[in-house]
Amino acid sequence: MTDDRARAPTWHLAQVNIADPRAPLDSPELAELVANLDPVNALADASPGFVW
């Protein structure tokens, strides 16, 4: 008998976020968001178990 908790998962939970920005990505209104995309994505990439 095997312990199911010891096995690696065979599936991934996915989430999709869809946004409809109120301004263009190069606008001053979204400058802070755009400036933080790379750092946030780098943090995600470095997180154990994170899958794109």
C-alpha positions as CSV (number, residue, x, y, z in Angstrom):
1,M,0.0,0.0,0.0
2,T,1.3,3.5,-0.9
3,D,0.9,6.7,1.0
4,D,-0.8,9.2,-1.4
5,R,0.8,12.1,0.4
6,A,4.3,10.9,-0.5
7,R,3.7,11.0,-4.2
8,A,4.3,14.0,-6.4
9,P,1.1,15.6,-7.8
10,T,0.1,14.6,-11.3
11,W,-1.9,17.7,-11.9
12,H,-1.5,21.5,-11.5
13,L,-4.1,24.0,-10.3
14,A,-4.4,26.8,-12.8
15,Q,-5.7,30.4,-12.4
16,V,-6.3,32.9,-15.2
17,N,-6.5,36.6,-14.5
18,I,-8.0,38.7,-17.3
19,A,-7.8,42.4,-17.1
20,D,-9.2,45.2,-19.2
21,P,-6.9,48.1,-18.5
22,R,-8.4,51.5,-18.3
23,A,-5.3,53.1,-19.9
24,P,-2.5,52.0,-22.3
25,L,0.4,50.1,-20.7
26,D,2.7,53.0,-21.5
27,S,0.5,55.5,-19.7
28,P,1.4,57.3,-16.4
29,E,-1.6,55.6,-14.8
30,L,-0.1,52.2,-15.2
31,A,3.6,53.1,-14.8
32,E,3.8,51.6,-11.3
33,L,2.2,48.4,-12.4
34,V,4.4,48.0,-15.4
35,A,7.5,48.8,-13.4
36,N,6.7,46.0,-11.0
37,L,5.9,43.3,-13.5
38,D,9.5,42.0,-13.9
39,P,10.2,41.9,-10.1
40,V,6.9,40.1,-9.4
41,N,7.5,37.6,-12.2
42,A,11.0,37.0,-10.9
43,L,9.6,36.3,-7.5
44,A,7.2,33.8,-9.0
45,D,9.9,32.1,-11.0
46,A,12.0,31.7,-7.8
47,S,9.1,30.2,-5.8
48,P,9.2,26.5,-5.3
49,G,6.4,24.7,-7.1
50,F,5.4,27.7,-9.2
51,V,4.5,26.7,-12.8
52,W,3.8,29.1,-15.6
